[in-house]
């Protein structure tokens, strides 16, 4: 499983021959100006919630690639009404896709489309594929529900928001990694704009002092599990 960071909360996953994008917000992010969305492959697009900084490029990429949008019922229906193939989910449900299993799990946040219309309840994803398991938290506060995840799925990587203000900050992300029983963390949702700028070295040091590994990738950089 290969994971690429496209800035903010945007990710690319390659699982076998399947290409998955998560929350593509690229063209609106000046820090990701070197990423050409027309060069990105996508068989599936996973969407955690409806805020613009998570869905901006969904429609354009899905219509170009024919990708299936996977999200909560309201978001999936929204894209279905635009003629985009979709797979609706809701909290606690899972589905066996061609690349592995996806479970839609709780997140504490808000969710509305840019025009203010209802975007369903926000969530995160637990993905099992190629004998690797990852948790993509989405935008969320620290929540006790995270403790349920390792009861079913031992994780190889937790992808957690760390920018604070709109989501968890560093200290709560460290606690979240305890809750999900995964000491290997990829941080995201940071630095895009002023409210969520972080001190990289200080963040890594706090994780290190807690006997955990925080990875902060450059935009366009990848890791392989």
TAGICOR-V704131 format. One record per helix or strand of 3 or more residues. SS is the DSSP state (H for helix, E for strand). FROM is the first residue (numbers start at 1). LEN is the number of residues. If there is no record, write none. Layout:
# TAGICOR-V704131
SS FROM LEN
SS FROM LEN
This chain:
# TAGICOR-V704131
E 2 4
E 11 5
E 18 5
H 30 3
H 37 3
E 44 3
H 52 4
H 58 8
E 68 5
H 73 8
E 86 4
E 94 4
E 100 7
E 123 7
E 132 5
H 144 9
E 157 5
H 170 10
E 184 5
H 194 3
H 200 10
E 213 3
E 222 3
